[in-house]
Amino acid sequence: MHELLHKECEIIKLQELLERDFNENVNEDNHYEEELKEEEKLNNPNNLNKNITD
């Protein structure tokens, strides 16, 4: 019984680590997507023309 509880604690710890890693990856992906959007804005010729005429 004690061994089963120990294994259960290990599983819970691993689940928490997986969840944390997943959340970190999602945050990194979101940050990367934002950077790509900003870069696209800068590289889009239509935006450049718009900025010049404004």
C-alpha distance matrix in Angstrom:
0.0 3.8 5.4 5.1 6.5 8.7 10.0 10.7 12.6 14.4 15.4 16.8 18.7 20.1 21.2 22.9 24.7 25.8 27.1 29.0 30.5 31.5 33.2 35.0 36.3 37.5 39.3 40.9 42.0 43.6 45.4 46.6 47.9 49.8 51.3 52.4 54.0 55.9 57.1 58.2 60.2 61.9 62.7 63.9 67.7 68.1 66.4 68.7 71.8 70.6 70.1 73.5 75.3 73.5
3.8 0.0 3.8 5.4 5.2 6.3 8.7 9.9 10.7 12.5 14.4 15.5 16.8 18.6 20.1 21.4 22.9 24.5 25.9 27.3 28.9 30.3 31.9 33.3 34.8 36.3 37.9 39.3 40.7 42.3 43.8 45.2 46.7 48.4 49.8 51.1 52.8 54.5 55.7 57.0 58.9 60.5 61.4 62.8 66.6 67.1 65.3 67.4 70.6 69.4 68.7 72.1 74.0 72.2
5.4 3.8 0.0 3.8 5.4 5.0 6.2 8.6 9.9 10.6 12.4 14.3 15.4 16.6 18.4 20.1 21.2 22.5 24.4 25.9 27.0 28.5 30.4 31.7 32.9 34.6 36.3 37.5 38.8 40.7 42.2 43.2 44.8 46.8 48.0 49.1 51.0 52.8 53.7 55.0 57.2 58.6 59.3 60.8 64.6 65.2 63.5 65.6 68.8 67.8 67.2 70.5 72.5 70.8
5.1 5.4 3.8 0.0 3.8 5.4 5.1 6.2 8.7 9.9 10.6 12.4 14.3 15.3 16.5 18.5 20.0 20.9 22.5 24.4 25.7 26.7 28.6 30.3 31.4 32.8 34.7 36.1 37.1 38.9 40.7 41.8 43.1 45.0 46.6 47.5 49.2 51.1 52.2 53.3 55.4 57.1 57.8 59.0 62.9 63.3 61.7 63.9 67.0 65.9 65.4 68.8 70.7 69.0
6.5 5.2 5.4 3.8 0.0 3.8 5.4 5.0 6.2 8.7 9.8 10.6 12.4 14.2 15.2 16.6 18.5 19.9 21.0 22.7 24.4 25.6 27.0 28.8 30.2 31.5 33.1 34.7 36.0 37.5 39.2 40.6 41.9 43.6 45.2 46.5 48.0 49.8 51.0 52.3 54.1 55.8 56.7 58.0 61.9 62.2 60.4 62.6 65.7 64.5 63.9 67.3 69.1 67.3
8.7 6.3 5.0 5.4 3.8 0.0 3.8 5.4 5.2 6.4 8.8 10.0 10.7 12.5 14.4 15.6 16.8 18.5 20.1 21.3 22.7 24.4 26.0 27.2 28.8 30.4 31.9 33.2 34.7 36.4 37.8 39.1 40.7 42.4 43.7 45.1 46.8 48.5 49.5 51.0 52.9 54.4 55.3 56.8 60.6 61.2 59.3 61.3 64.6 63.5 62.8 66.1 68.1 66.3
10.0 8.7 6.2 5.1 5.4 3.8 0.0 3.8 5.4 5.0 6.2 8.7 9.9 10.5 12.3 14.3 15.3 16.4 18.3 20.0 21.0 22.3 24.3 25.7 26.8 28.5 30.3 31.5 32.6 34.5 36.1 37.1 38.6 40.6 42.0 43.0 44.8 46.7 47.6 48.9 51.0 52.5 53.2 54.6 58.4 59.0 57.4 59.4 62.6 61.7 61.1 64.4 66.4 64.8
10.7 9.9 8.6 6.2 5.0 5.4 3.8 0.0 3.8 5.4 5.1 6.3 8.7 9.9 10.5 12.5 14.3 15.3 16.5 18.5 20.0 20.9 22.6 24.4 25.7 26.9 28.7 30.3 31.4 32.9 34.7 36.0 37.2 39.1 40.7 41.8 43.3 45.2 46.4 47.6 49.5 51.2 52.1 53.3 57.1 57.5 55.8 58.0 61.1 60.0 59.4 62.9 64.6 62.9
12.6 10.7 9.9 8.7 6.2 5.2 5.4 3.8 0.0 3.8 5.4 5.1 6.2 8.6 9.8 10.6 12.4 14.2 15.3 16.6 18.4 19.9 21.2 22.7 24.4 25.8 27.2 28.7 30.2 31.7 33.2 34.6 36.1 37.7 39.2 40.6 42.2 43.8 45.1 46.5 48.3 49.8 50.9 52.3 56.1 56.6 54.6 56.7 59.9 58.8 58.0 61.4 63.3 61.5
14.4 12.5 10.6 9.9 8.7 6.4 5.0 5.4 3.8 0.0 3.8 5.5 5.1 6.2 8.6 9.9 10.6 12.2 14.2 15.4 16.5 18.2 20.0 21.1 22.5 24.3 25.8 26.9 28.4 30.3 31.6 32.8 34.5 36.3 37.5 38.8 40.6 42.3 43.2 44.7 46.7 48.1 49.0 50.5 54.3 55.0 53.2 55.1 58.4 57.4 56.7 60.0 62.0 60.4
15.4 14.4 12.4 10.6 9.8 8.8 6.2 5.1 5.4 3.8 0.0 3.8 5.4 5.1 6.1 8.6 9.8 10.4 12.2 14.2 15.2 16.2 18.2 19.9 20.8 22.3 24.3 25.6 26.6 28.4 30.1 31.2 32.6 34.5 36.0 37.0 38.7 40.6 41.7 42.8 44.9 46.5 47.2 48.6 52.4 52.9 51.2 53.4 56.5 55.5 55.0 58.3 60.2 58.6
16.8 15.5 14.3 12.4 10.6 10.0 8.7 6.3 5.1 5.5 3.8 0.0 3.8 5.4 5.0 6.2 8.7 9.8 10.5 12.3 14.2 15.2 16.5 18.4 19.9 21.0 22.6 24.3 25.6 26.9 28.7 30.1 31.4 33.1 34.7 36.0 37.5 39.2 40.6 41.8 43.6 45.3 46.3 47.6 51.4 51.7 49.9 52.1 55.2 54.0 53.4 56.8 58.6 56.8
18.7 16.8 15.4 14.3 12.4 10.7 9.9 8.7 6.2 5.1 5.4 3.8 0.0 3.8 5.4 5.1 6.3 8.7 9.9 10.6 12.3 14.2 15.4 16.6 18.4 20.0 21.2 22.6 24.3 25.8 27.1 28.6 30.3 31.8 33.1 34.6 36.3 37.8 39.0 40.6 42.4 43.8 44.9 46.4 50.2 50.8 48.8 50.7 54.0 52.9 52.1 55.4 57.4 55.6
20.1 18.6 16.6 15.3 14.2 12.5 10.5 9.9 8.6 6.2 5.1 5.4 3.8 0.0 3.8 5.4 5.0 6.1 8.5 9.8 10.5 12.1 14.2 15.2 16.3 18.2 19.9 20.9 22.3 24.2 25.7 26.7 28.3 30.3 31.5 32.6 34.5 36.2 37.2 38.6 40.6 42.0 42.8 44.3 48.1 48.8 47.1 49.0 52.3 51.4 50.7 54.0 56.0 54.4
21.2 20.1 18.4 16.5 15.2 14.4 12.3 10.5 9.8 8.6 6.1 5.0 5.4 3.8 0.0 3.8 5.4 5.1 6.1 8.6 9.8 10.4 12.2 14.2 15.2 16.4 18.3 19.9 20.8 22.4 24.3 25.5 26.7 28.6 30.2 31.3 32.8 34.7 35.9 37.1 39.0 40.7 41.6 42.8 46.6 47.0 45.3 47.5 50.6 49.5 49.0 52.4 54.2 52.6
22.9 21.4 20.1 18.5 16.6 15.6 14.3 12.5 10.6 9.9 8.6 6.2 5.1 5.4 3.8 0.0 3.8 5.4 5.1 6.1 8.6 9.8 10.6 12.3 14.2 15.3 16.5 18.3 19.9 21.1 22.6 24.3 25.7 27.1 28.7 30.2 31.6 33.2 34.6 36.1 37.7 39.3 40.5 41.8 45.6 46.1 44.0 46.1 49.3 48.1 47.4 50.8 52.6 50.8
24.7 22.9 21.2 20.0 18.5 16.8 15.3 14.3 12.4 10.6 9.8 8.7 6.3 5.0 5.4 3.8 0.0 3.8 5.4 5.1 6.1 8.5 9.9 10.5 12.2 14.2 15.4 16.4 18.2 19.9 21.1 22.4 24.2 25.8 27.0 28.5 30.3 31.8 32.8 34.4 36.3 37.7 38.7 40.3 44.1 44.8 42.8 44.7 48.0 47.0 46.2 49.4 51.5 49.9
25.8 24.5 22.5 20.9 19.9 18.5 16.4 15.3 14.2 12.2 10.4 9.8 8.7 6.1 5.1 5.4 3.8 0.0 3.8 5.4 5.1 6.0 8.5 9.8 10.5 12.2 14.2 15.2 16.3 18.2 19.9 20.8 22.3 24.3 25.6 26.7 28.5 30.3 31.3 32.5 34.6 36.1 36.9 38.3 42.1 42.8 41.0 43.1 46.3 45.4 44.8 48.1 50.0 48.6
27.1 25.9 24.4 22.5 21.0 20.1 18.3 16.5 15.3 14.2 12.2 10.5 9.9 8.5 6.1 5.1 5.4 3.8 0.0 3.8 5.5 5.0 6.2 8.6 9.9 10.5 12.3 14.2 15.2 16.5 18.4 19.8 20.9 22.6 24.4 25.6 27.0 28.8 30.2 31.4 33.1 34.9 35.9 37.1 40.9 41.3 39.4 41.6 44.7 43.5 43.0 46.4 48.2 46.5
29.0 27.3 25.9 24.4 22.7 21.3 20.0 18.5 16.6 15.4 14.2 12.3 10.6 9.8 8.6 6.1 5.1 5.4 3.8 0.0 3.8 5.4 5.2 6.2 8.6 9.9 10.6 12.3 14.2 15.4 16.6 18.3 20.0 21.3 22.7 24.4 25.9 27.3 28.7 30.3 31.9 33.3 34.6 36.1 39.9 40.4 38.3 40.2 43.5 42.4 41.5 44.8 46.8 45.0
30.5 28.9 27.0 25.7 24.4 22.7 21.0 20.0 18.4 16.5 15.2 14.2 12.3 10.5 9.8 8.6 6.1 5.1 5.5 3.8 0.0 3.8 5.4 5.1 6.2 8.6 9.9 10.5 12.2 14.2 15.3 16.3 18.3 20.0 21.0 22.4 24.4 25.9 26.8 28.4 30.4 31.7 32.6 34.2 38.0 38.8 36.9 38.7 42.0 41.2 40.4 43.6 45.7 44.3
31.5 30.3 28.5 26.7 25.6 24.4 22.3 20.9 19.9 18.2 16.2 15.2 14.2 12.1 10.4 9.8 8.5 6.0 5.0 5.4 3.8 0.0 3.8 5.4 5.1 6.2 8.7 9.9 10.5 12.3 14.2 15.2 16.4 18.4 20.0 20.9 22.5 24.5 25.6 26.7 28.7 30.4 31.2 32.5 36.3 36.8 35.1 37.2 40.3 39.4 38.9 42.2 44.1 42.7
33.2 31.9 30.4 28.6 27.0 26.0 24.3 22.6 21.2 20.0 18.2 16.5 15.4 14.2 12.2 10.6 9.9 8.5 6.2 5.2 5.4 3.8 0.0 3.8 5.4 5.0 6.2 8.6 9.8 10.5 12.3 14.1 15.2 16.6 18.4 19.9 21.1 22.8 24.3 25.6 27.2 28.9 30.1 31.4 35.2 35.5 33.5 35.6 38.8 37.6 36.9 40.3 42.1 40.4
35.0 33.3 31.7 30.3 28.8 27.2 25.7 24.4 22.7 21.1 19.9 18.4 16.6 15.2 14.2 12.3 10.5 9.8 8.6 6.2 5.1 5.4 3.8 0.0 3.8 5.5 5.1 6.2 8.6 9.9 10.6 12.2 14.2 15.4 16.6 18.4 20.1 21.3 22.6 24.3 26.0 27.3 28.5 30.1 33.9 34.6 32.4 34.2 37.6 36.6 35.6 38.9 41.0 39.4
36.3 34.8 32.9 31.4 30.2 28.8 26.8 25.7 24.4 22.5 20.8 19.9 18.4 16.3 15.2 14.2 12.2 10.5 9.9 8.6 6.2 5.1 5.4 3.8 0.0 3.8 5.4 5.0 6.1 8.6 9.8 10.4 12.2 14.2 15.2 16.3 18.3 20.0 20.8 22.3 24.4 25.7 26.5 28.1 31.9 32.7 30.8 32.7 36.0 35.3 34.6 37.8 39.9 38.6
37.5 36.3 34.6 32.8 31.5 30.4 28.5 26.9 25.8 24.3 22.3 21.0 20.0 18.2 16.4 15.3 14.2 12.2 10.5 9.9 8.6 6.2 5.0 5.5 3.8 0.0 3.8 5.4 5.0 6.1 8.6 9.7 10.4 12.3 14.2 15.2 16.5 18.5 19.8 20.9 22.7 24.5 25.5 26.6 30.4 30.8 29.0 31.1 34.2 33.2 32.7 36.1 37.9 36.5
39.3 37.9 36.3 34.7 33.1 31.9 30.3 28.7 27.2 25.8 24.3 22.6 21.2 19.9 18.3 16.5 15.4 14.2 12.3 10.6 9.9 8.7 6.2 5.1 5.4 3.8 0.0 3.8 5.4 5.1 6.2 8.6 9.9 10.7 12.4 14.3 15.4 16.7 18.4 20.0 21.3 22.9 24.3 25.7 29.5 29.9 27.7 29.7 32.9 31.7 30.9 34.3 36.2 34.5
40.9 39.3 37.5 36.1 34.7 33.2 31.5 30.3 28.7 26.9 25.6 24.3 22.6 20.9 19.9 18.3 16.4 15.2 14.2 12.3 10.5 9.9 8.6 6.2 5.0 5.4 3.8 0.0 3.8 5.5 5.1 6.1 8.6 9.9 10.6 12.3 14.3 15.4 16.4 18.3 20.1 21.2 22.4 24.1 27.9 28.7 26.6 28.3 31.7 31.0 30.0 33.2 35.4 34.1
42.0 40.7 38.8 37.1 36.0 34.7 32.6 31.4 30.2 28.4 26.6 25.6 24.3 22.3 20.8 19.9 18.2 16.3 15.2 14.2 12.2 10.5 9.8 8.6 6.1 5.0 5.4 3.8 0.0 3.8 5.4 5.0 6.1 8.6 9.8 10.4 12.3 14.3 15.2 16.3 18.4 20.0 20.7 22.1 25.9 26.6 24.9 26.8 30.0 29.4 28.8 32.0 34.1 32.9
43.6 42.3 40.7 38.9 37.5 36.4 34.5 32.9 31.7 30.3 28.4 26.9 25.8 24.2 22.4 21.1 19.9 18.2 16.5 15.4 14.2 12.3 10.5 9.9 8.6 6.1 5.1 5.5 3.8 0.0 3.8 5.4 5.1 6.2 8.7 9.9 10.6 12.5 14.2 15.3 16.7 18.6 19.9 20.9 24.7 25.0 23.0 25.2 28.3 27.2 26.6 30.0 31.8 30.4
45.4 43.8 42.2 40.7 39.2 37.8 36.1 34.7 33.2 31.6 30.1 28.7 27.1 25.7 24.3 22.6 21.1 19.9 18.4 16.6 15.3 14.2 12.3 10.6 9.8 8.6 6.2 5.1 5.4 3.8 0.0 3.8 5.5 5.2 6.3 8.7 10.0 10.7 12.4 14.3 15.6 16.8 18.4 20.0 23.7 24.3 22.0 23.7 27.1 26.1 25.1 28.4 30.5 29.0
46.6 45.2 43.2 41.8 40.6 39.1 37.1 36.0 34.6 32.8 31.2 30.1 28.6 26.7 25.5 24.3 22.4 20.8 19.8 18.3 16.3 15.2 14.1 12.2 10.4 9.7 8.6 6.1 5.0 5.4 3.8 0.0 3.8 5.4 5.1 6.2 8.7 9.9 10.5 12.3 14.3 15.4 16.3 18.1 21.8 22.9 20.9 22.5 25.9 25.4 24.6 27.6 30.0 29.0
47.9 46.7 44.8 43.1 41.9 40.7 38.6 37.2 36.1 34.5 32.6 31.4 30.3 28.3 26.7 25.7 24.2 22.3 20.9 20.0 18.3 16.4 15.2 14.2 12.2 10.4 9.9 8.6 6.1 5.1 5.5 3.8 0.0 3.8 5.4 5.0 6.2 8.7 9.8 10.4 12.4 14.3 15.1 16.2 20.0 20.5 18.8 20.9 24.0 23.3 23.0 26.2 28.1 27.1
49.8 48.4 46.8 45.0 43.6 42.4 40.6 39.1 37.7 36.3 34.5 33.1 31.8 30.3 28.6 27.1 25.8 24.3 22.6 21.3 20.0 18.4 16.6 15.4 14.2 12.3 10.7 9.9 8.6 6.2 5.2 5.4 3.8 0.0 3.8 5.4 5.1 6.3 8.6 9.8 10.7 12.5 14.3 15.3 19.0 19.4 17.0 19.0 22.2 21.2 20.5 23.8 25.8 24.4
51.3 49.8 48.0 46.6 45.2 43.7 42.0 40.7 39.2 37.5 36.0 34.7 33.1 31.5 30.2 28.7 27.0 25.6 24.4 22.7 21.0 20.0 18.4 16.6 15.2 14.2 12.4 10.6 9.8 8.7 6.3 5.1 5.4 3.8 0.0 3.8 5.4 5.1 6.1 8.6 9.9 10.7 12.2 14.2 17.7 18.8 16.4 17.8 21.3 20.8 19.7 22.7 25.1 24.1
52.4 51.1 49.1 47.5 46.5 45.1 43.0 41.8 40.6 38.8 37.0 36.0 34.6 32.6 31.3 30.2 28.5 26.7 25.6 24.4 22.4 20.9 19.9 18.4 16.3 15.2 14.3 12.3 10.4 9.9 8.7 6.2 5.0 5.4 3.8 0.0 3.8 5.4 5.0 6.1 8.6 9.8 10.3 11.9 15.6 16.8 15.1 16.7 20.0 19.8 19.3 22.2 24.5 23.9
54.0 52.8 51.0 49.2 48.0 46.8 44.8 43.3 42.2 40.6 38.7 37.5 36.3 34.5 32.8 31.6 30.3 28.5 27.0 25.9 24.4 22.5 21.1 20.1 18.3 16.5 15.4 14.3 12.3 10.6 10.0 8.7 6.2 5.1 5.4 3.8 0.0 3.8 5.4 5.0 6.2 8.7 9.8 10.4 14.2 14.5 12.6 14.8 17.8 17.1 16.9 20.1 22.0 21.1
55.9 54.5 52.8 51.1 49.8 48.5 46.7 45.2 43.8 42.3 40.6 39.2 37.8 36.2 34.7 33.2 31.8 30.3 28.8 27.3 25.9 24.5 22.8 21.3 20.0 18.5 16.7 15.4 14.3 12.5 10.7 9.9 8.7 6.3 5.1 5.4 3.8 0.0 3.8 5.4 5.1 6.4 8.7 10.1 13.4 14.1 11.4 13.0 16.4 15.7 14.7 17.8 20.1 19.1
57.1 55.7 53.7 52.2 51.0 49.5 47.6 46.4 45.1 43.2 41.7 40.6 39.0 37.2 35.9 34.6 32.8 31.3 30.2 28.7 26.8 25.6 24.3 22.6 20.8 19.8 18.4 16.4 15.2 14.2 12.4 10.5 9.8 8.6 6.1 5.0 5.4 3.8 0.0 3.8 5.4 5.1 6.1 8.5 11.9 13.5 11.5 12.3 15.8 16.1 15.2 17.7 20.4 20.1
58.2 57.0 55.0 53.3 52.3 51.0 48.9 47.6 46.5 44.7 42.8 41.8 40.6 38.6 37.1 36.1 34.4 32.5 31.4 30.3 28.4 26.7 25.6 24.3 22.3 20.9 20.0 18.3 16.3 15.3 14.3 12.3 10.4 9.8 8.6 6.1 5.0 5.4 3.8 0.0 3.8 5.4 5.0 5.8 9.6 10.8 9.5 11.1 14.2 14.4 14.4 17.0 19.2 19.2
60.2 58.9 57.2 55.4 54.1 52.9 51.0 49.5 48.3 46.7 44.9 43.6 42.4 40.6 39.0 37.7 36.3 34.6 33.1 31.9 30.4 28.7 27.2 26.0 24.4 22.7 21.3 20.1 18.4 16.7 15.6 14.3 12.4 10.7 9.9 8.6 6.2 5.1 5.4 3.8 0.0 3.8 5.5 5.4 8.6 9.0 6.6 8.5 11.6 11.2 11.0 14.0 16.0 15.6
61.9 60.5 58.6 57.1 55.8 54.4 52.5 51.2 49.8 48.1 46.5 45.3 43.8 42.0 40.7 39.3 37.7 36.1 34.9 33.3 31.7 30.4 28.9 27.3 25.7 24.5 22.9 21.2 20.0 18.6 16.8 15.4 14.3 12.5 10.7 9.8 8.7 6.4 5.1 5.4 3.8 0.0 3.8 5.7 8.1 9.7 7.2 7.3 11.0 11.5 10.3 12.7 15.5 15.4
62.7 61.4 59.3 57.8 56.7 55.3 53.2 52.1 50.9 49.0 47.2 46.3 44.9 42.8 41.6 40.5 38.7 36.9 35.9 34.6 32.6 31.2 30.1 28.5 26.5 25.5 24.3 22.4 20.7 19.9 18.4 16.3 15.1 14.3 12.2 10.3 9.8 8.7 6.1 5.0 5.5 3.8 0.0 3.8 6.2 8.8 7.9 7.8 11.1 12.4 12.2 13.9 16.6 17.3
63.9 62.8 60.8 59.0 58.0 56.8 54.6 53.3 52.3 50.5 48.6 47.6 46.4 44.3 42.8 41.8 40.3 38.3 37.1 36.1 34.2 32.5 31.4 30.1 28.1 26.6 25.7 24.1 22.1 20.9 20.0 18.1 16.2 15.3 14.2 11.9 10.4 10.1 8.5 5.8 5.4 5.7 3.8 0.0 3.8 5.5 5.5 6.6 9.0 10.1 11.0 12.8 14.8 15.7
67.7 66.6 64.6 62.9 61.9 60.6 58.4 57.1 56.1 54.3 52.4 51.4 50.2 48.1 46.6 45.6 44.1 42.1 40.9 39.9 38.0 36.3 35.2 33.9 31.9 30.4 29.5 27.9 25.9 24.7 23.7 21.8 20.0 19.0 17.7 15.6 14.2 13.4 11.9 9.6 8.6 8.1 6.2 3.8 0.0 3.8 5.3 4.9 6.3 8.5 9.8 10.6 12.5 14.2
68.1 67.1 65.2 63.3 62.2 61.2 59.0 57.5 56.6 55.0 52.9 51.7 50.8 48.8 47.0 46.1 44.8 42.8 41.3 40.4 38.8 36.8 35.5 34.6 32.7 30.8 29.9 28.7 26.6 25.0 24.3 22.9 20.5 19.4 18.8 16.8 14.5 14.1 13.5 10.8 9.0 9.7 8.8 5.5 3.8 0.0 3.8 5.4 5.2 6.1 8.6 10.0 10.8 12.2
66.4 65.3 63.5 61.7 60.4 59.3 57.4 55.8 54.6 53.2 51.2 49.9 48.8 47.1 45.3 44.0 42.8 41.0 39.4 38.3 36.9 35.1 33.5 32.4 30.8 29.0 27.7 26.6 24.9 23.0 22.0 20.9 18.8 17.0 16.4 15.1 12.6 11.4 11.5 9.5 6.6 7.2 7.9 5.5 5.3 3.8 0.0 3.8 5.4 4.9 6.1 8.6 10.0 10.4
68.7 67.4 65.6 63.9 62.6 61.3 59.4 58.0 56.7 55.1 53.4 52.1 50.7 49.0 47.5 46.1 44.7 43.1 41.6 40.2 38.7 37.2 35.6 34.2 32.7 31.1 29.7 28.3 26.8 25.2 23.7 22.5 20.9 19.0 17.8 16.7 14.8 13.0 12.3 11.1 8.5 7.3 7.8 6.6 4.9 5.4 3.8 0.0 3.8 5.4 5.1 6.3 8.8 10.0
71.8 70.6 68.8 67.0 65.7 64.6 62.6 61.1 59.9 58.4 56.5 55.2 54.0 52.3 50.6 49.3 48.0 46.3 44.7 43.5 42.0 40.3 38.8 37.6 36.0 34.2 32.9 31.7 30.0 28.3 27.1 25.9 24.0 22.2 21.3 20.0 17.8 16.4 15.8 14.2 11.6 11.0 11.1 9.0 6.3 5.2 5.4 3.8 0.0 3.8 5.4 5.1 6.3 8.6
70.6 69.4 67.8 65.9 64.5 63.5 61.7 60.0 58.8 57.4 55.5 54.0 52.9 51.4 49.5 48.1 47.0 45.4 43.5 42.4 41.2 39.4 37.6 36.6 35.3 33.2 31.7 31.0 29.4 27.2 26.1 25.4 23.3 21.2 20.8 19.8 17.1 15.7 16.1 14.4 11.2 11.5 12.4 10.1 8.5 6.1 4.9 5.4 3.8 0.0 3.8 5.5 5.3 6.1
70.1 68.7 67.2 65.4 63.9 62.8 61.1 59.4 58.0 56.7 55.0 53.4 52.1 50.7 49.0 47.4 46.2 44.8 43.0 41.5 40.4 38.9 36.9 35.6 34.6 32.7 30.9 30.0 28.8 26.6 25.1 24.6 23.0 20.5 19.7 19.3 16.9 14.7 15.2 14.4 11.0 10.3 12.2 11.0 9.8 8.6 6.1 5.1 5.4 3.8 0.0 3.8 5.5 5.2
73.5 72.1 70.5 68.8 67.3 66.1 64.4 62.9 61.4 60.0 58.3 56.8 55.4 54.0 52.4 50.8 49.4 48.1 46.4 44.8 43.6 42.2 40.3 38.9 37.8 36.1 34.3 33.2 32.0 30.0 28.4 27.6 26.2 23.8 22.7 22.2 20.1 17.8 17.7 17.0 14.0 12.7 13.9 12.8 10.6 10.0 8.6 6.3 5.1 5.5 3.8 0.0 3.8 5.6
75.3 74.0 72.5 70.7 69.1 68.1 66.4 64.6 63.3 62.0 60.2 58.6 57.4 56.0 54.2 52.6 51.5 50.0 48.2 46.8 45.7 44.1 42.1 41.0 39.9 37.9 36.2 35.4 34.1 31.8 30.5 30.0 28.1 25.8 25.1 24.5 22.0 20.1 20.4 19.2 16.0 15.5 16.6 14.8 12.5 10.8 10.0 8.8 6.3 5.3 5.5 3.8 0.0 3.8
73.5 72.2 70.8 69.0 67.3 66.3 64.8 62.9 61.5 60.4 58.6 56.8 55.6 54.4 52.6 50.8 49.9 48.6 46.5 45.0 44.3 42.7 40.4 39.4 38.6 36.5 34.5 34.1 32.9 30.4 29.0 29.0 27.1 24.4 24.1 23.9 21.1 19.1 20.1 19.2 15.6 15.4 17.3 15.7 14.2 12.2 10.4 10.0 8.6 6.1 5.2 5.6 3.8 0.0
